[in-house]
Amino acid sequence: MFRAKKPSATEQTEHEPKLSAYQRGMRDRMLAAPVVAAPEPWRSVALVPVGGLLGIGFASHPESGHDLVMVVSHDGHGLFDTVTGEKIARDRDPDPEGSTPDEAADLSCPGLGPVEGSRVHIAGLFGGGLHASTRDGWELEVVTPAWPNERVLLSRDGGLPHAGPHGEGWWHIFHADYSTFRAAGFSPSGRTIAVATSSDLSLWTRHHRSLLPTRPRSFMKAA
């Protein structure tokens, strides 16, 4: 029986499109940008180790109004205050039927602590998404110029690396070069940035007075 010759890896790559000069320049700009602190008014709140992290989701404290981040991991569920970085609730043994977001059609998990009785949408390993922009023009973009390590870029008013120097209109604030990226995005209020990997949660916050309702929010898919 005649069998067609299977093309080698070398033969297959010959037909792949090459990067344009513009694309190579963009990639080089992102690779050259070091990790820097997020600009004012953002401040780093916490870097929380969370082994086996699967995903995160946002909620709002019913009394203080603070943004809350719910973390889902192999070791259970946790809830963090994003203003203080404090863990305010912990469930090491959640109900197996709702312990991971893939158990629900909307990728949600039961809330805990002050948001018990509600459900929190979780973005991460199983899919889902977080806000990619705020009303007043801040944006997040996850890029992978050197696969498989994702980089999180924060920008203001469209200042992503398409134009302008690093540190002026856009900032490389996180590099997932040590564990697997899960999700990144803003809280619905626009006051919090969260980045999650398989090993930790990073949080940034800003005061609500810095918000100006000038632009609609959009969503970003988690990796």
C-alpha positions in Angstrom: 0.0 0.0 0.0 1.3 3.4 -0.9 1.8 5.8 2.0 2.4 9.5 1.6 5.7 10.7 3.0 5.3 12.5 6.2 7.0 15.9 6.1 9.8 16.4 8.5 9.8 19.2 11.1 12.2 21.1 9.0 10.0 20.9 5.9 7.0 22.0 7.9 8.6 25.1 9.3 9.7 26.3 5.9 6.0 27.1 5.1 5.4 29.0 8.3 5.2 32.8 7.9 8.2 34.7 9.1 8.0 37.6 11.5 7.9 41.0 9.8 10.5 43.7 10.8 7.7 45.3 12.8 6.9 42.1 14.7 10.6 41.4 15.4 11.0 44.9 16.7 7.9 44.5 19.0 9.2 41.2 20.3 12.6 42.6 21.0 11.2 45.6 22.9 9.2 43.3 25.2 12.1 41.0 25.7 14.4 43.9 26.7 11.9 45.4 29.1 12.8 44.6 32.8 10.2 44.0 35.5 9.5 47.4 37.2 7.2 48.6 39.9 3.7 49.7 38.8 3.5 53.5 38.5 1.5 55.8 40.7 -1.3 55.5 41.9 -0.7 51.8 42.0 1.0 50.2 45.0 2.1 46.6 45.6 0.0 45.0 48.3 1.2 41.4 48.6 2.9 38.4 47.0 1.1 35.4 48.6 2.5 31.9 48.2 -0.4 29.5 47.2 0.8 26.1 46.3 -1.3 24.4 43.6 -3.3 27.5 42.7 -6.0 26.8 40.1 -7.7 30.1 39.7 -8.9 33.4 41.2 -12.0 35.6 41.2 -13.2 38.9 42.5 -15.9 39.8 45.0 -16.8 42.9 47.1 -16.9 43.0 50.9 -20.5 43.7 51.8 -19.5 46.0 54.7 -16.2 47.8 53.8 -16.7 47.7 50.1 -13.1 46.5 49.7 -12.2 44.4 46.7 -11.8 40.7 47.7 -9.9 38.0 45.8 -11.0 34.4 46.1 -8.3 31.8 45.5 -9.0 28.3 44.5 -6.2 25.7 44.9 -5.6 22.0 45.5 -5.5 22.8 49.2 -8.9 24.5 49.4 -10.3 28.0 49.1 -9.0 31.3 50.5 -10.3 34.9 50.5 -8.0 37.9 50.6 -8.7 41.6 51.3 -6.9 43.4 48.4 -6.4 46.7 50.4 -4.5 45.1 53.3 -3.4 41.8 51.7 -4.8 40.0 54.7 -6.4 36.5 54.4 -9.8 36.9 55.9 -11.3 33.5 55.3 -10.1 29.9 54.6 -11.8 26.7 53.8 -9.4 23.7 53.7 -12.1 21.2 53.0 -14.7 22.6 50.6 -17.6 20.5 49.4 -16.0 18.3 46.7 -18.9 19.0 44.3 -18.1 22.7 44.2 -14.4 22.8 45.1 -13.2 23.6 41.6 -14.8 25.9 39.0 -15.1 23.2 36.3 -17.9 21.7 38.4 -20.1 24.7 37.4 -21.3 25.7 33.9 -20.3 29.3 34.7 -16.9 28.4 36.2 -17.9 29.6 39.7 -17.4 28.4 43.2 -19.3 29.0 46.4 -18.1 32.1 48.3 -16.8 32.0 51.8 -16.4 34.3 54.8 -18.2 37.6 54.2 -19.4 36.5 50.8 -20.7 33.1 51.9 -24.0 32.4 50.2 -22.9 33.9 46.9 -21.0 32.5 44.0 -17.7 33.8 42.7 -16.6 33.4 39.0 -13.1 31.9 38.8 -10.6 32.5 36.0 -7.5 30.3 35.6 -6.7 26.7 34.7 -10.2 25.8 33.6 -10.8 29.0 31.6 -12.8 32.2 32.4 -11.6 35.8 32.3 -11.0 39.0 34.2 -11.3 42.6 33.3 -8.6 43.8 30.9 -9.2 47.5 31.3 -10.7 50.1 33.6 -13.1 53.0 33.1 -10.3 55.6 33.3 -7.9 54.1 30.7 -5.6 51.6 32.4 -5.1 48.3 30.5 -3.4 45.0 31.1 -2.0 42.7 28.4 -0.5 39.3 28.8 2.2 38.6 26.2 4.5 35.7 25.5 7.5 36.9 23.5 9.6 33.9 24.8 7.1 31.0 25.1 6.1 29.6 27.6 6.8 32.4 30.0 4.0 35.0 30.1 4.7 38.7 30.9 2.0 41.1 32.2 2.1 44.6 30.8 0.3 47.5 32.4 -0.4 50.6 30.3 -2.3 53.9 30.4 -4.3 55.4 27.6 -3.2 52.9 24.9 0.5 53.1 25.7 1.3 49.5 25.1 4.7 48.8 23.4 3.3 49.7 20.0 4.7 53.2 20.7 6.6 55.0 23.4 9.5 53.9 25.7 9.1 51.4 28.5 8.4 53.1 31.8 6.5 56.0 30.4 3.3 54.7 28.8 3.7 51.0 29.6 5.2 49.0 32.3 6.3 45.3 32.5 5.1 44.5 36.0 5.2 40.7 36.2 7.1 37.9 34.6 5.9 34.3 35.1 9.3 32.8 34.6 9.2 30.4 37.6 5.8 28.9 37.6 2.7 28.5 35.3 0.6 31.5 34.6 -3.1 31.2 35.6 -4.8 34.6 35.2 -4.4 38.4 35.3 -6.8 41.3 35.4 -8.5 44.1 37.1 -11.3 43.9 39.7 -14.7 45.1 38.4 -14.2 48.3 40.5 -10.9 49.0 38.7 -9.1 49.5 42.1 -7.2 46.2 42.1 -4.8 44.3 39.8 -4.4 40.6 40.5 -1.9 38.2 38.8 -2.1 34.5 39.7 0.4 31.7 38.9 0.3 28.0 40.0 2.4 29.0 43.0 1.4 32.5 44.1 -1.0 35.5 44.0 0.3 39.1 43.4 -1.9 42.1 44.2 -1.7 45.8 43.5 -4.2 48.4 44.6 -5.1 52.1 44.3 -7.4 54.5 46.1 -10.9 54.8 44.6 -10.5 58.6 44.3 -8.1 58.0 41.4 -11.0 56.6 39.3 -12.6 58.6 36.6 -15.5 57.1 34.7 -14.4 57.8 31.2 -14.2 54.4 29.4 -16.1 51.1 29.4 -14.5 48.0 30.7 -13.6 44.9 28.7 -12.6 41.4 29.4 -9.5 39.3 29.0 -9.4 35.5 28.8 -7.2 33.7 31.2 -4.5 31.4 29.9 
